[in-house]
Structures are given as C-alpha cells and as structure tokens.
Amino acid sequence: MGTSGADSQGHASGLDAGRSVLVTGGAGFIGSHLVRLLLDEGSSVTVVDNLSTGRRDNLPPSHDRLRFIEADVTTGIDALADETFDEVIHLAAAVGVRLIVEQPIHTIETNVIETSTLLRFALTCGRDGTPANVLVASSSEVYGKSDRVPFREDDDVLYGPTTKSRWSYAHTKALDEHLALAHHQQNRLPVVVARLFNTVGPRQVGDYGMVVPSFVRRAMSGQPLLVYGDGEQARCFCDVRDVAPALLALTRTPSCHGRVFNVGSDRPITIRSLAERVIETLGSSSPIKTVPYDEAYAPGFEDLRLRQPDLSRIREAIGFAPTIPLDETIRGVRDAIAQREGAGA
Ligand SMILES: NC(=O)c1ccc[n+]([C@@H]2O[C@H](COP(=O)([O-])OP(=O)(O)OC[C@H]3O[C@@H](n4cnc5c(N)ncnc54)[C@H](O)[C@@H]3O)[C@@H](O)[C@H]2O)c1
C-alpha cells in the first residue's frame, strides 16, 4: 500500500506522513464513503463504530492505513487516549425515524453523551495537545416542524411537545449543535456543524426506515412500494458521493469553523413521485401502496410536508453544488444491493 501514516499495528502518526483522522460511525453509510475518500487521499484513518447500524464490510477488509475499533464512541476514545488526530469526523449517532420512535432512551443517550465525550476528547487530541479540526454531523430534523422553507441555518425552529418521542431526535441533534458551538466559543475548538438533509446512495440500508433503499429493494423484487401518508410530503435527496467531499471541505476550511451549514440538495420531490421514479428507473412492475402514518410509525406521528434547505451559505463557503442526478443514485443503490446479495450478505 502507498505511503503509510501508520505503524505496523495501524497506529496513526505524524502529519508529514499524511493526515491522521478519527471517524466515529465510519462503518455506516455516510462514514464508509468518507473513509474511502480519506484513504484515497493518503490519510490514516481510525474508525470507531459499534456496528449498531453500520457494517464492517462497508469498509475495506484490510488496509495498512485503516484501523477499525468496534466500540461505542466513549469506550473507543478511552482506548485512544494517548493518540493524536488532525481531524475528527463525528458521524456516530442513533439514526432513522423508526429506531428513534422505538428506542427513544437509546437515541437520546447516544446522541448527547457520545457527542459530549467526543468534543472534550477533540480539545486536546491534536498535535502537541492542541485541538483537532472537528465536524459534527447534525440533521435537518433540527428545523423541527417549521414550515418556513427553504430552511436557513439561522432560522427559528419549532418542535412538538416532549410527550411525543418523535421529537427527541431533533432535540438531541440541536443539543449536539449547541455543545459544538459552545466549545468553539469557550475553548476555540475548530468545529463545524453539518446539518445534513436526506442523503442517499450506495450502501444505505432500508432497515431503519430509510425511504430510497426501501423503495429500491421492493422494486427489485416486485413487491409494493409503501408510501406513508398521502405521499405528497416532499424531500430533497442528495447523493452521498456529493455529500462526503463537502464534509471534508467544511472540516478543512477555517472560515467554516464555529458555524452551521446545511448540506444536501435543494430540489424537492414528493415521496409518491420518488416511488414512481424508482419504478420507472428500474423498469419494475411493483405497485404503489399507501400506508397511514399511524400504522407505519405510531399513533399521532407528525411528519413535515416539505423539507428543503437554503444552500447559499455552503455554496459561498466551499462552492458546494450537488452534481449526481437522482436516477443515477437510484441505479447506484440497486447495484450495491445486488452486489451485497450476490455476495450472500
Ligand atoms: N443519511 C442521512 O440522510 C442523514 C440525514 C441527517 C443526518 N444524518 C447524520 O449523519 C450521520 C451518519 O448517518 P448515516 O446515514 O451514515 O447512518 P448510519 O446508521 O449508516 O451511520 C451511523 C453509524 O454510527 C454507528 N454508531 C451508532 N451509535 C454508535 C455509538 N454509540 N458508538 C459508535 N458507533 C455508533 C453505527 O453503527 C453506524 O455505523 C449521523 O450522525 C446522522 O444523524 C444522516
């Protein structure tokens, strides 16, 4: 393998040997794309992931600049206490609407406690005890049920009551953002917050309520595509191959530190149209079936009609513009599913 920033055990070393980057949640969907980018550019990568929703085989089986630690963030960081990282990309989180509705305590604890621990670690894990550059992955869920679209980073947000567990995810991500910004303000931590909108592409799985892989999988096997509610709710889908490089650029651009950025596509499509598009792109004979929200999630589940980011800030900061069309993403998701199933996974 090329120039190594790692010793024979894969331990990260100096900048002269390439960047050393810690990626939490690196075996997940977005993380696996990011890790590949980092390896391709010559960085040494340490992944901490408990494989709760990620998969070890999302990452290369072996690579002399990749170290994989199967652990919760807090435990993994304990093991890395004496090590140095130039960058920390924090993607580990309890994700997916279904998981959040079904396991609210787990969601709240994971998203808040792990982020708090990670940010404290990042304060001194850089060279000579300096802070590392950090990216914290947040979510468009932070906008809550605001209907002032497109969403701008500094807009007010609106949440439902705490008696509805559905809103706990938004609160946890908002708290993560507060913590990150507070560390920037109080401790000069060079941290940026990426507020991700629907990110899609190869290696995303449908098991946790993600709509594109669920539709693609069903279309591939001729099963009905299940559209929740009336299907007129709209989302903007951005390919992970556009998102991952943007996350690195945000982390590495000093003028972005201490700020929040929307990341995603700003072109909405209704969920019903998405289902039709999947069927058409894949030449499937699947029908579309609507399912009431109460049945799909829980009684009283509240969804948003339209979630659309304003991308002016990220465009200006790093020149971000999504490039991959939805049809290509749909085909990429299909190919990845076929490959995985062909491999017997
Ligand atoms: N994919 C999207 O559309 C989207 C949208 C908004 C925000 N995000 C955010 O982006 C990040 C990555 O999401 P993703 O779509 O790749 O999901 P994912 O589930 O594929 O990735 C999350 C990864 O974190 C790991 N993980 C979870 N809890 C952990 C813990 N306590 N310790 C260590 N590892 C843990 C999981 O095993 C998984 O590999 C998350 O923070 C998520 O909230 C994603």
The ligand as a Gaussian input file, in Angstrom:
#p B3LYP/6-31G(d) Opt

LIG

0 1
 N      -28.253000       9.700000       5.936000
 C      -28.968000      10.796000       6.120000
 O      -29.865000      11.109000       5.318000
 C      -28.720000      11.700000       7.290000
 C      -29.540000      12.812000       7.440000
 C      -29.336000      13.655000       8.524000
 C      -28.308000      13.406000       9.414000
 N      -27.513000      12.310000       9.245000
 C      -26.450000      12.092000      10.219000
 O      -25.269000      11.606000       9.593000
 C      -24.607000      10.692000      10.457000
 C      -24.332000       9.384000       9.722000
 O      -25.574000       8.819000       9.335000
 P      -25.712000       7.601000       8.315000
 O      -26.835000       7.905000       7.416000
 O      -24.392000       7.240000       7.745000
 O      -26.237000       6.481000       9.301000
 P      -25.616000       5.060000       9.717000
 O      -26.561000       4.449000      10.675000
 O      -25.291000       4.293000       8.497000
 O      -24.272000       5.506000      10.434000
 C      -24.166000       5.720000      11.828000
 C      -23.001000       4.856000      12.297000
 O      -22.773000       5.132000      13.673000
 C      -22.589000       3.880000      14.346000
 N      -22.963000       4.118000      15.750000
 C      -24.194000       4.365000      16.258000
 N      -24.115000       4.573000      17.586000
 C      -22.811000       4.478000      17.918000
 C      -22.089000       4.600000      19.129000
 N      -22.719000       4.899000      20.265000
 N      -20.756000       4.415000      19.105000
 C      -20.102000       4.122000      17.951000
 N      -20.735000       3.995000      16.764000
 C      -22.063000       4.175000      16.758000
 C      -23.471000       2.898000      13.621000
 O      -23.098000       1.556000      13.799000
 C      -23.288000       3.369000      12.173000
 O      -22.181000       2.726000      11.568000
 C      -25.479000      10.565000      11.694000
 O      -24.982000      11.412000      12.704000
 C      -26.829000      11.036000      11.238000
 O      -27.598000      11.580000      12.275000
 C      -27.706000      11.448000       8.203000

